[in-house]
Amino acid sequence: MSDSPAARLQQLFEGHRLTPTQRRIAHSMVRRAADVPFLSSVELAELAGVSQPSVTRFAVALGFDGYPALRRHLREVAPAEPAGGESAYNEYQQAVQGEIENLRHLAELLADPAPVERAGRLLAASRPLPVLGLRAASSQARGFSYFAAKVHPDVRLLDEGGTMLPDRIDAALKAGASALLCFALPRHPKEVVETLAYARSAGLTVVTVADSAFAPVAKHSDLLIPAAVGTGLAFDTACAPMLLGRVLLEAMCDDLPDAQARLEDFDARAAARGLFVE
């Protein structure tokens, strides 16, 4: 990656869990990377459209004593401008590069297929199979459930919170469920942690896809497989968790002897209905 001021700033922010306000500050800093080492906290606050205390808290979140210490650091490490003709990644390209790096880490993790294979066996054996994902993780849970329902006889999507969640866990247990799959992404809803604690206490084996092995859901998971999210934009990107979900689907299919027959049956019915435009 280029050693441009924007790229150096992006590296400074990586690995830190920032609030939406703090990400707004970081986003503004990347946009004005060359000027940031010379801005006061008030000027940066105006640039980002936040309060001056928010800038101070942002600096502390990055590990500095305050904004003056952060600014000193930026002045000390500010690299020279790229040589003429050298193209630097802009902020959008940096976000893509960050996701590519997350996928590389996932590939390295999958060099040992044992955890995924174990997860596949657990998910295939659970009839029904509840799939939990709230707020930011709801799209991951919904996508997994959509495809899983084509090969698994009873997938139950849990993507809405509320007092009915424990009831739906109870109903799945009474119907024979033995495992629950959870997608847990930042910011982690308290309700997800509470639901996993309830599910485990009720006897379900919890398989979790989370952004980190140290996520708040870790202590309530029997098997957690991490897949990092991208934090280079104002809102997280989740390419690695999505891909890990598809990998789990593949592993689950390997333990469902009639998976291929179910897929062929679906394709035949879809063709008869003219469901898809070829």
Sequence and secondary structure as in RCSB ss.txt:
>XXXX:A:sequence
MSDSPAARLQQLFEGHRLTPTQRRIAHSMVRRAADVPFLSSVELAELAGVSQPSVTRFAVALGFDGYPALRRHLR
EVAPAEPAGGESAYNEYQQAVQGEIENLRHLAELLADPAPVERAGRLLAASRPLPVLGLRAASSQARGFSYFAAK
VHPDVRLLDEGGTMLPDRIDAALKAGASALLCFALPRHPKEVVETLAYARSAGLTVVTVADSAFAPVAKHSDLLI
PAAVGTGLAFDTACAPMLLGRVLLEAMCDDLPDAQARLEDFDARAAARGLFVE
>XXXX:A:secstr
    HHHHHHHHHTT    HHHHHHHHHHHHTTTTGGG  HHHHHHHHTS HHHHHHHHHHTT SSHHHHHHHHH
HH      TT     HHHHHHHHHHHHHHHHHHHTTS HHHHHHHHHHHH SSEEEE  GGGHHHHHHHHHHHTT
TSS EEEE   STHHHHHHHHHHHTT  EEEEEE SS  HHHHHHHHHHHHTT EEEEEES TTSTTGGG SEEE
E   B SSSS B HHHHHHHHHHHHHHHHT TTHHHHHHHHHHHHHHHT S  
